[in-house]
């Protein structure tokens, strides 16, 4: 994936990879507000991350449950 060229630090030209940060990761100059994520965008990302974490936990739990069922069947001889 090619980074969007408009998200470059105006001071040093470094590609801005993390728009949550208020400053450039390379030169520490404050980034223009239009380049940073809004509070609403950051909140939506946080919600998405929480939902994804819960989904991963549930999938891991289901996989463990399936593995335990397989182990029980192996012990039963069938």
MMTF fields as JSON, N, C-alpha, C and O atoms, coordinates in Angstrom:
{
  "mmtfVersion": "1.0.0",
  "mmtfProducer": "UNKNOWN",
  "numBonds": 311,
  "numAtoms": 312,
  "numGroups": 78,
  "numChains": 1,
  "numModels": 1,
  "chainsPerModel": [1],
  "groupsPerChain": [78],
  "chainIdList": ["A"],
  "bondAtomList": [4, 2, 8, 6, 12, 10, 16, 14, 20, 18, 24, 22, 28, 26, 32, 30, 36, 34, 40, 38, 44, 42, 48, 46, 52, 50, 56, 54, 60, 58, 64, 62, 68, 66, 72, 70, 76, 74, 80, 78, 84, 82, 88, 86, 92, 90, 96, 94, 100, 98, 104, 102, 108, 106, 112, 110, 116, 114, 120, 118, 124, 122, 128, 126, 132, 130, 136, 134, 140, 138, 144, 142, 148, 146, 152, 150, 156, 154, 160, 158, 164, 162, 168, 166, 172, 170, 176, 174, 180, 178, 184, 182, 188, 186, 192, 190, 196, 194, 200, 198, 204, 202, 208, 206, 212, 210, 216, 214, 220, 218, 224, 222, 228, 226, 232, 230, 236, 234, 240, 238, 244, 242, 248, 246, 252, 250, 256, 254, 260, 258, 264, 262, 268, 266, 272, 270, 276, 274, 280, 278, 284, 282, 288, 286, 292, 290, 296, 294, 300, 298, 304, 302, 308, 306],
  "bondOrderList": [1, 1, 1, 1, 1, 1, 1, 1, 1, 1, 1, 1, 1, 1, 1, 1, 1, 1, 1, 1, 1, 1, 1, 1, 1, 1, 1, 1, 1, 1, 1, 1, 1, 1, 1, 1, 1, 1, 1, 1, 1, 1, 1, 1, 1, 1, 1, 1, 1, 1, 1, 1, 1, 1, 1, 1, 1, 1, 1, 1, 1, 1, 1, 1, 1, 1, 1, 1, 1, 1, 1, 1, 1, 1, 1, 1, 1],
  "groupList": [{"groupName": "UNK", "atomNameList": ["N", "CA", "C", "O"], "elementList": ["N", "C", "C", "O"], "formalChargeList": [0, 0, 0, 0], "bondAtomList": [1, 0, 2, 1, 3, 2], "bondOrderList": [1, 1, 2], "singleLetterCode": "X", "chemCompType": "L-PEPTIDE LINKING"}],
  "groupTypeList": [0, 0, 0, 0, 0, 0, 0, 0, 0, 0, 0, 0, 0, 0, 0, 0, 0, 0, 0, 0, 0, 0, 0, 0, 0, 0, 0, 0, 0, 0, 0, 0, 0, 0, 0, 0, 0, 0, 0, 0, 0, 0, 0, 0, 0, 0, 0, 0, 0, 0, 0, 0, 0, 0, 0, 0, 0, 0, 0, 0, 0, 0, 0, 0, 0, 0, 0, 0, 0, 0, 0, 0, 0, 0, 0, 0, 0, 0],
  "groupIdList": [1, 2, 3, 4, 5, 6, 7, 8, 9, 10, 11, 12, 13, 14, 15, 16, 17, 18, 19, 20, 21, 22, 23, 24, 25, 26, 27, 28, 29, 30, 31, 32, 33, 34, 35, 36, 37, 38, 39, 40, 41, 42, 43, 44, 45, 46, 47, 48, 49, 50, 51, 52, 53, 54, 55, 56, 57, 58, 59, 60, 61, 62, 63, 64, 65, 66, 67, 68, 69, 70, 71, 72, 73, 74, 75, 76, 77, 78],
  "secStructList": [7, 7, 7, 7, 6, 6, 7, 5, 7, 6, 6, 6, 7, 7, 5, 7, 7, 7, 6, 6, 1, 1, 5, 7, 6, 6, 6, 7, 7, 5, 7, 7, 4, 4, 4, 1, 7, 7, 2, 2, 2, 2, 2, 2, 2, 2, 2, 2, 2, 2, 2, 2, 2, 2, 2, 2, 2, 2, 2, 2, 2, 2, 2, 2, 2, 2, 2, 2, 2, 2, 2, 2, 2, 2, 2, 2, 6, 7],
  "xCoordList": [0.84, 0.0, 0.89, 1.777, 0.661, 1.434, 0.832, -0.367, 1.665, 1.142, 0.624, 1.132, -0.386, -0.949, 0.082, 0.536, 0.465, 1.509, 1.124, 2.004, -0.155, -0.538, -0.241, -0.264, 0.037, 0.354, 1.865, 2.436, 2.483, 3.912, 4.115, 3.419, 5.087, 5.392, 5.792, 6.669, 5.152, 5.502, 6.912, 7.496, 7.454, 8.779, 9.907, 10.893, 9.761, 10.871, 10.52, 11.413, 9.247, 8.83, 8.646, 8.346, 8.822, 8.675, 7.22, 6.3, 7.015, 5.668, 5.055, 5.649, 3.863, 3.159, 2.411, 1.441, 2.874, 2.258, 1.201, 0.244, 1.359, 0.436, -0.187, 0.401, -1.392, -2.06, -2.712, -3.34, -2.571, -3.067, -2.118, -2.531, -0.848, 0.153, 0.073, -0.171, 0.272, 0.188, 1.456, 1.442, 2.558, 3.821, 4.398, 4.032, 5.307, 6.004, 6.868, 7.546, 6.836, 7.629, 9.117, 9.948, 9.456, 10.853, 11.474, 12.533, 10.802, 11.411, 10.714, 11.184, 9.618, 8.853, 8.172, 7.725, 8.083, 7.371, 5.866, 5.423, 5.076, 3.619, 3.05, 3.38, 2.193, 1.553, 0.321, -0.326, -0.004, -1.216, -2.444, -2.513, -3.392, -4.588, -5.328, -5.88, -5.348, -6.043, -5.407, -6.059, -4.163, -3.457, -3.704, -3.579, -4.053, -4.256, -5.685, -6.597, -5.862, -7.203, -7.978, -7.415, -9.269, -10.12, -10.385, -10.107, -10.918, -11.275, -12.3, -12.212, -13.264, -14.286, -13.649, -14.017, -12.71, -12.033, -11.214, -11.202, -10.533, -9.749, -10.664, -10.326, -11.832, -12.783, -13.318, -13.451, -13.625, -14.124, -13.068, -13.393, -11.813, -10.729, -10.591, -10.403, -10.681, -10.585, -11.724, -11.504, -12.923, -14.063, -13.834, -14.11, -13.33, -13.039, -11.998, -12.131, -10.967, -9.917, -10.478, -10.123, -11.345, -11.968, -12.836, -12.779, -13.638, -14.493, -13.643, -13.968, -12.561, -11.678, -11.031, -10.88, -10.65, -10.042, -11.049, -10.702, -12.295, -13.332, -13.571, -13.745, -13.578, -13.774, -12.632, -12.865, -11.394, -10.243, -10.336, -10.039, -10.744, -10.897, -11.962, -11.762, -13.075, -14.151, -13.699, -13.99, -13.007, -12.517, -11.499, -11.501, -10.645, -9.664, -10.38, -9.998, -11.418, -12.192, -12.864, -12.858, -13.444, -14.094, -13.081, -13.366, -11.912, -10.875, -10.427, -10.23, -10.267, -9.877, -10.956, -10.65, -12.205, -13.314, -13.337, -13.541, -13.128, -13.078, -11.92, -12.067, -10.785, -9.618, -9.9, -9.514, -10.567, -10.918, -11.899, -11.8, -12.839, -13.78, -13.043, -13.347, -12.084, -11.297, -10.515, -10.447, -9.932, -9.166, -10.062, -9.666, -11.271, -12.204, -12.595, -12.689, -12.821, -13.188, -12.053, -12.292, -10.825, -9.676, -9.585, -9.238, -9.899, -9.861, -10.973, -10.836, -12.08, -13.209, -13.01, -13.791, -11.965, -11.729, -12.553, -12.712, -13.08, -13.843, -14.081, -14.719],
  "yCoordList": [-1.17, 0.0, 1.239, 1.368, 2.129, 3.353, 4.429, 4.698, 5.056, 6.125, 7.297, 7.572, 7.976, 9.137, 10.261, 10.654, 10.791, 11.824, 13.125, 13.921, 13.359, 14.607, 14.555, 15.59, 13.369, 13.242, 13.204, 12.196, 14.319, 14.498, 15.715, 16.724, 15.585, 16.697, 17.911, 17.811, 19.053, 20.245, 20.754, 21.491, 20.368, 20.852, 20.017, 20.563, 18.671, 17.822, 16.883, 16.241, 16.779, 15.923, 14.458, 13.634, 14.123, 12.744, 12.309, 13.077, 11.081, 10.547, 10.337, 9.697, 10.882, 10.757, 9.43, 9.26, 8.499, 7.181, 7.118, 6.353, 7.908, 7.868, 9.249, 10.145, 9.397, 10.692, 10.949, 11.989, 10.017, 10.25, 11.163, 11.857, 11.16, 11.95, 13.425, 13.73, 14.326, 15.759, 16.313, 17.416, 15.549, 16.028, 15.017, 13.842, 15.493, 14.639, 13.628, 13.98, 12.389, 11.341, 11.504, 10.928, 12.277, 12.453, 13.705, 13.641, 14.841, 16.1, 16.744, 17.762, 16.176, 16.639, 17.987, 18.571, 18.49, 19.743, 19.447, 18.42, 20.332, 20.103, 19.987, 20.777, 18.992, 18.796, 19.685, 19.972, 20.12, 20.928, 20.141, 18.924, 20.837, 20.183, 19.408, 18.343, 19.928, 19.251, 17.899, 17.036, 17.713, 16.464, 15.422, 14.223, 15.875, 14.961, 14.423, 15.045, 13.267, 12.709, 13.547, 14.076, 13.651, 14.374, 13.49, 12.291, 14.084, 13.326, 12.244, 11.123, 12.575, 11.598, 10.434, 9.28, 10.724, 9.659, 8.769, 7.546, 9.393, 8.607, 7.731, 6.588, 8.273, 7.507, 6.317, 5.217, 6.53, 5.446, 4.354, 3.168, 4.742, 3.767, 2.982, 1.765, 3.659, 2.976, 1.966, 0.857, 2.343, 1.424, 0.215, -0.92, 0.467, -0.627, -1.577, -2.796, -1.012, -1.844, -2.695, -3.866, -2.111, -2.861, -3.99, -5.117, -3.688, -4.706, -5.831, -7.007, -5.474, -6.483, -7.35, -8.558, -6.751, -7.51, -8.504, -9.651, -8.064, -8.982, -10.124, -11.274, -9.803, -10.833, -11.839, -13.045, -11.352, -12.257, -13.16, -14.352, -12.603, -13.409, -14.491, -15.64, -14.126, -15.091, -16.181, -17.357, -15.818, -16.815, -17.745, -18.949, -17.201, -18.03, -18.984, -20.149, -18.499, -19.351, -20.484, -21.633, -20.159, -21.177, -22.201, -23.398, -21.744, -22.658, -23.587, -24.781, -23.054, -23.873, -24.899, -26.054, -24.487, -25.4, -26.534, -27.694, -26.204, -27.228, -28.19, -29.398, -27.665, -28.507, -29.461, -30.63, -28.965, -29.813, -30.911, -32.043, -30.582, -31.588, -32.666, -33.852, -32.263, -33.229, -34.15, -35.36, -33.569, -34.359, -35.37, -36.518, -34.946, -35.863, -37.01, -38.159, -36.703, -37.737, -38.721, -39.92, -38.234, -39.126, -40.093, -41.262, -39.593, -40.425, -41.467, -42.502, -41.2, -42.131, -43.228, -44.176, -43.089, -44.07, -43.803, -44.685, -42.594, -42.376, -40.978, -40.622],
  "zCoordList": [0.0, 0.0, 0.0, 0.844, -0.92, -1.029, -0.138, -0.213, 0.719, 1.578, 0.741, -0.346, 1.263, 0.596, 0.615, 1.69, -0.559, -0.603, 0.094, 0.422, 0.325, 0.992, 2.481, 3.148, 3.017, 4.432, 4.627, 5.043, 4.317, 4.519, 5.41, 5.296, 6.296, 7.188, 6.347, 5.489, 6.593, 5.823, 6.138, 5.344, 7.283, 7.676, 7.084, 6.591, 7.132, 6.692, 5.556, 5.002, 5.187, 4.09, 4.462, 3.598, 5.739, 6.201, 6.018, 6.297, 5.551, 5.408, 6.788, 7.656, 6.974, 8.247, 8.227, 7.49, 9.043, 9.12, 10.212, 10.1, 11.263, 12.397, 12.571, 13.176, 12.027, 12.083, 13.438, 13.632, 14.374, 15.735, 16.501, 17.431, 16.109, 16.818, 16.411, 15.244, 17.351, 17.033, 16.382, 15.836, 16.436, 15.875, 14.899, 14.91, 14.056, 13.097, 13.858, 14.824, 13.417, 14.066, 13.783, 14.485, 12.769, 12.398, 13.017, 13.642, 12.834, 13.275, 14.474, 14.981, 14.929, 16.1, 15.936, 16.923, 14.728, 14.47, 14.528, 14.012, 15.149, 15.179, 13.765, 12.881, 13.571, 12.266, 12.16, 13.166, 10.954, 10.778, 11.246, 11.075, 11.825, 12.353, 11.275, 11.548, 10.055, 8.954, 8.624, 8.035, 8.993, 8.704, 9.792, 9.544, 10.991, 12.122, 12.125, 11.58, 12.741, 12.896, 13.911, 14.869, 13.676, 14.62, 15.831, 15.811, 16.871, 18.075, 17.727, 18.228, 16.878, 16.479, 15.719, 15.937, 14.843, 14.094, 15.034, 14.889, 15.997, 16.963, 17.818, 18.126, 18.204, 19.007, 18.205, 18.743, 16.926, 16.084, 15.937, 15.988, 15.755, 15.644, 16.94, 16.91, 18.069, 19.362, 19.525, 20.012, 19.124, 19.192, 18.287, 18.674, 17.086, 16.155, 16.745, 16.641, 17.363, 17.962, 19.103, 19.239, 19.915, 21.015, 20.471, 20.965, 19.454, 18.845, 18.252, 18.416, 17.566, 16.98, 18.054, 17.866, 19.169, 20.262, 20.837, 21.117, 21.013, 21.519, 20.534, 20.938, 19.244, 18.219, 18.244, 18.155, 18.365, 18.438, 19.659, 19.575, 20.786, 22.0, 21.811, 22.205, 21.218, 20.997, 20.025, 20.245, 18.975, 18.024, 18.679, 18.421, 19.511, 20.224, 21.171, 21.283, 21.854, 22.754, 21.978, 22.421, 20.822, 20.0, 19.488, 19.472, 19.075, 18.592, 19.714, 19.49, 20.9, 22.052, 22.366, 22.664, 22.302, 22.557, 21.53, 21.89, 20.262, 19.22, 19.449, 19.264, 19.847, 20.115, 21.279, 21.236, 22.303, 23.439, 23.022, 23.496, 22.141, 21.647, 20.857, 20.993, 20.039, 19.276, 20.209, 19.991, 21.239, 22.204, 22.907, 23.112, 23.276, 23.94, 23.005, 23.438, 21.729, 20.764, 20.555, 20.411, 20.537, 20.376, 21.555, 21.389, 22.734, 23.928, 23.955, 24.607, 23.246, 23.214, 22.178, 22.104, 21.387, 20.332, 19.09, 18.247, 18.968, 17.761, 17.522, 16.532]
}
